[in-house]
Amino acid sequence: MTSASELRSGKSHRDENFPVASWIIHPRHRALILAFYNFVRTADDIADHATLGADEKLAYLNLLESELLGQGDSQPEAVNLRRALAERSMPPRHALDVLIAFRMDVTKLRYENWDEVIHYCRYSAMPVGRFMLDVHGESTSTWPASDALCAGLQINNHLQDCGKDYRELNRVYLPRDALAAAGASVEALGLARAPAPLLQCLHSLAARTEALLNESKTLSAEVKDFRLGLEISVIQTFADKIVRLLRARDPLSETVHLRPLELIAYSASGVASEMTRRAAGRRPQSKPAAGA
């Protein structure tokens, strides 16, 4: 059996919509975070692999899980994460949760409603935030705001890549009931430009995601670790900007990703706003999403 490492897409932590183990995070945490990222990225790439069959994908995901739990040493990403977690006496619960989502990616191609999408996010995205909080010794009381941020990031990604996901994987995260309410068809995702009904659907989902992201704005103030608070502020800034693009643009024909210079600018903005907030002792204030 080919090593899962050989099935990687080539995407790294530097290619994500959000910082991963950036310079902001304390160096003592970066190795563990990167081990977690590489495990998750490998599993994600397997679930999205263009030529592997469903049974092969599930077999690889099961193998990664088995070796993460200590049953073998053939998959470097699983072994590295297992050892990194053991050094901190941390359980693999969050990595195991993410594997549930990737199995869903293999077996579930359509979502009926918003609740089903959020259920997917519970396993695909929320465990990542919870892992980061656990690494930094934060309270589980921070999980609700973290869950909202991570789900918002995930749905942003779904909306950004909706055309690509449909064309390349026949996978659609847009809820069927939202498409139906707008009079849009799934097949329209294969077009070069979104017809008016599909664009209406996409913008309404972006508005709902913006409201979700509004629920996460207190997270940076809830965490005790200063560096983690800065990182969260940067991620929130990225997510807020992307969702505003998604509310106004067509992801099938227009840019809805941040460019490198924008990433730098918004990183600086996120760091500055969080440092100012902490210095002043203010808590972030949520506000209604535009048009809500």
DARA-V264172 format. One record per residue. N is the residue number from 1. PHI is phi in radians with two decimals (none if undefined). PSI is psi as a letter, one per 20 degrees, with the letter a starting at -180 (999 if undefined). OMEGA is omega in radians with two decimals (* if undefined). Layout:
# DARA-V264172
{{N;PHI;PSI;OMEGA} {N;PHI;PSI;OMEGA}}
This chain:
# DARA-V264172
{{1;none;p;3.13} {2;-1.05;q;3.08} {3;-1.11;q;3.11} {4;-1.02;h;3.13} {5;-1.02;h;-3.11} {6;-1.31;i;-3.14} {7;-1.76;j;-3.14} {8;-1.12;q;-3.13} {9;-1.36;i;-3.04} {10;1.73;i;3.10} {11;-1.24;p;-3.13} {12;-2.14;r;-3.13} {13;-1.11;i;3.13} {14;-1.40;i;-3.10} {15;-1.76;j;-3.08} {16;-1.44;r;3.10} {17;-1.34;i;-3.05} {18;-2.54;q;-3.13} {19;-1.19;q;3.10} {20;-2.17;o;-3.14} {21;0.87;l;-3.11} {22;-1.24;r;3.13} {23;-1.05;i;-3.13} {24;-1.18;h;-3.10} {25;-1.22;q;-3.14} {26;-1.05;p;-3.10} {27;-0.96;h;-3.09} {28;-1.17;i;-3.11} {29;-1.72;i;-2.92} {30;-1.17;h;-3.11} {31;-1.09;g;3.12} {32;-1.14;g;-3.14} {33;-1.10;g;3.12} {34;-1.20;h;3.06} {35;-1.10;g;3.09} {36;-1.12;g;-3.14} {37;-1.04;g;-3.09} {38;-1.12;h;3.06} {39;-1.12;g;-3.11} {40;-1.15;g;3.14} {41;-1.09;g;3.11} {42;-1.09;g;3.13} {43;-1.11;g;3.13} {44;-1.09;g;-3.14} {45;-1.13;h;3.08} {46;-1.15;g;-3.13} {47;-1.08;h;-3.11} {48;-1.71;j;-3.02} {49;-1.06;p;-3.01} {50;-1.29;h;-3.01} {51;-1.99;i;3.11} {52;-1.23;q;3.03} {53;-1.37;r;-3.09} {54;-1.03;g;-3.12} {55;-1.11;h;3.12} {56;-1.14;g;3.14} {57;-1.05;g;-3.13} {58;-1.13;h;3.12} {59;-1.12;g;3.12} {60;-1.17;g;3.13} {61;-1.11;h;3.09} {62;-1.15;h;3.12} {63;-1.14;g;3.10} {64;-1.05;g;3.12} {65;-1.12;g;-3.12} {66;-1.03;g;-3.10} {67;-1.31;h;3.02} {68;-1.08;h;-3.14} {69;-1.54;j;3.02} {70;1.70;j;-3.09} {71;-1.75;m;3.12} {72;2.22;r;-3.09} {73;-2.43;k;-3.07} {74;-1.64;i;-3.07} {75;-1.95;o;-3.01} {76;-0.96;g;-3.09} {77;-1.13;h;3.12} {78;-1.23;g;-3.12} {79;-1.15;g;-3.13} {80;-1.09;g;3.13} {81;-1.20;g;3.12} {82;-0.99;g;-3.12} {83;-1.22;h;-3.14} {84;-1.14;h;3.09} {85;-1.17;g;-3.12} {86;-1.09;h;3.13} {87;-1.08;h;3.13} {88;-1.76;j;-3.06} {89;0.99;l;3.13} {90;-1.82;q;3.10} {91;-1.35;r;-3.12} {92;-1.56;j;-2.96} {93;-0.94;g;-3.07} {94;-1.25;h;3.08} {95;-1.16;h;3.10} {96;-1.15;h;3.09} {97;-1.08;g;-3.12} {98;-1.09;h;3.11} {99;-1.08;h;3.07} {100;-1.06;g;3.13} {101;-1.12;g;-3.10} {102;-1.23;h;3.01} {103;-1.16;h;3.06} {104;-1.08;h;3.12} {105;-1.05;h;-3.13} {106;-1.31;h;-2.95} {107;-1.87;i;-3.06} {108;-2.17;o;-3.05} {109;-1.83;i;-3.12} {110;-2.39;q;-3.13} {111;-2.20;p;-3.01} {112;-1.37;h;-3.03} {113;-2.71;r;-3.12} {114;-1.03;g;-3.12} {115;-1.06;h;3.10} {116;-1.16;h;3.10} {117;-1.14;g;3.12} {118;-1.12;h;3.07} {119;-1.06;g;3.06} {120;-1.07;g;3.14} {121;-1.08;h;3.11} {122;-0.98;h;-3.12} {123;-1.86;h;-3.09} {124;-1.47;h;-2.97} {125;-2.17;g;-3.08} {126;-1.02;h;3.11} {127;-1.08;h;-3.14} {128;-1.16;g;3.11} {129;-1.13;g;3.13} {130;-1.11;h;3.08} {131;-1.06;g;-3.14} {132;-1.04;g;3.12} {133;-1.15;g;3.11} {134;-1.12;g;3.12} {135;-0.99;h;-3.09} {136;-1.60;j;3.09} {137;1.25;k;-3.11} {138;-1.44;r;-3.13} {139;-1.28;q;3.06} {140;-1.17;i;3.07} {141;-1.14;i;3.10} {142;-1.47;i;-3.04} {143;-1.09;g;-3.10} {144;-0.99;g;3.13} {145;-1.17;h;3.09} {146;-1.10;g;3.13} {147;-1.04;g;3.13} {148;-1.12;g;3.13} {149;-1.12;g;-3.10} {150;-1.17;h;3.08} {151;-1.12;g;3.10} {152;-1.09;g;3.08} {153;-1.05;g;-3.11} {154;-1.13;g;-3.12} {155;-1.24;h;2.97} {156;-0.90;g;-3.13} {157;-1.11;g;3.09} {158;-1.03;g;-3.11} {159;-1.25;g;3.11} {160;-1.04;g;-2.99} {161;-1.84;j;-3.03} {162;-1.05;h;3.12} {163;-1.21;g;3.13} {164;-1.09;g;-3.14} {165;-1.05;h;-3.14} {166;-1.23;g;-3.08} {167;-1.18;g;-3.00} {168;-1.61;h;-3.03} {169;-2.19;i;-3.03} {170;0.92;k;-3.12} {171;-1.98;p;-3.09} {172;-2.26;o;3.10} {173;-1.59;i;3.10} {174;-1.18;p;-3.09} {175;-1.08;p;3.13} {176;-1.02;g;-3.08} {177;-1.20;h;3.08} {178;-1.22;g;3.07} {179;-1.08;g;-3.11} {180;-1.12;g;-3.13} {181;-1.09;h;3.14} {182;-1.58;i;-3.09} {183;1.28;k;-3.10} {184;-1.75;q;3.12} {185;-1.92;q;3.07} {186;-1.06;h;-3.08} {187;-1.08;h;3.13} {188;-1.13;i;3.10} {189;-1.16;i;3.12} {190;-1.51;i;-3.11} {191;-1.46;r;3.13} {192;-1.33;h;-3.14} {193;-2.45;p;-3.10} {194;-1.29;p;3.00} {195;-1.10;r;-3.06} {196;-0.94;g;3.14} {197;-1.08;g;3.12} {198;-1.16;g;3.14} {199;-1.09;h;3.08} {200;-1.05;g;3.12} {201;-1.09;g;-3.11} {202;-1.09;g;-3.13} {203;-1.20;h;3.11} {204;-1.20;h;3.09} {205;-1.20;h;3.08} {206;-1.13;h;3.10} {207;-1.11;h;3.12} {208;-1.17;h;3.10} {209;-1.19;h;3.10} {210;-1.08;h;3.09} {211;-1.13;h;3.09} {212;-1.13;g;3.13} {213;-1.13;h;3.10} {214;-1.13;h;3.13} {215;-1.26;i;-3.07} {216;-1.71;i;-2.99} {217;-1.18;i;3.12} {218;-1.50;i;-2.98} {219;-1.07;g;-3.10} {220;-1.03;h;3.12} {221;-1.43;h;-3.11} {222;-1.37;h;-3.11} {223;-1.44;q;-3.12} {224;-1.53;h;-3.08} {225;-1.24;p;-3.06} {226;-1.07;g;-3.11} {227;-1.12;g;3.12} {228;-1.12;h;3.08} {229;-1.04;g;3.09} {230;-1.11;g;-3.14} {231;-1.07;g;3.14} {232;-1.11;g;3.12} {233;-1.07;g;3.10} {234;-1.11;g;-3.12} {235;-1.09;g;3.11} {236;-1.08;g;3.12} {237;-1.09;g;3.10} {238;-1.03;g;-3.07} {239;-1.07;g;-3.13} {240;-1.12;g;3.13} {241;-1.16;g;-3.12} {242;-1.11;g;-3.12} {243;-1.16;h;3.07} {244;-1.16;h;3.05} {245;-1.09;g;-3.11} {246;-1.19;h;3.10} {247;-1.30;i;-3.03} {248;-2.01;i;-3.00} {249;-2.05;r;3.10} {250;-1.78;o;-3.10} {251;-1.17;i;3.09} {252;-1.38;h;-3.04} {253;-2.28;i;-3.08} {254;-2.22;q;3.12} {255;-1.27;p;3.08} {256;-2.24;k;3.05} {257;-2.02;q;3.10} {258;-1.43;p;3.10} {259;-1.40;r;-3.09} {260;-0.90;g;-3.14} {261;-1.18;h;3.09} {262;-1.18;h;3.11} {263;-1.04;g;3.12} {264;-1.12;g;-3.10} {265;-1.11;g;-3.10} {266;-1.29;h;3.03} {267;-1.09;g;3.13} {268;-1.08;g;3.13} {269;-1.12;g;3.14} {270;-1.12;g;3.12} {271;-1.12;g;-3.10} {272;-1.10;g;-3.10} {273;-1.18;h;-3.14} {274;-1.26;h;3.10} {275;-1.11;g;3.12} {276;-1.13;g;-3.13} {277;-1.08;g;-3.11} {278;-1.16;h;3.13} {279;-1.10;h;-3.11} {280;-1.56;i;3.13} {281;1.26;k;3.14} {282;-1.56;q;3.00} {283;-1.70;q;3.08} {284;-1.03;q;3.13} {285;-1.84;p;3.06} {286;-1.37;q;3.11} {287;-2.52;q;-3.12} {288;-1.06;q;3.07} {289;-1.12;q;3.13} {290;-1.02;p;3.11} {291;1.43;i;-3.11} {292;-1.38;999;*}}
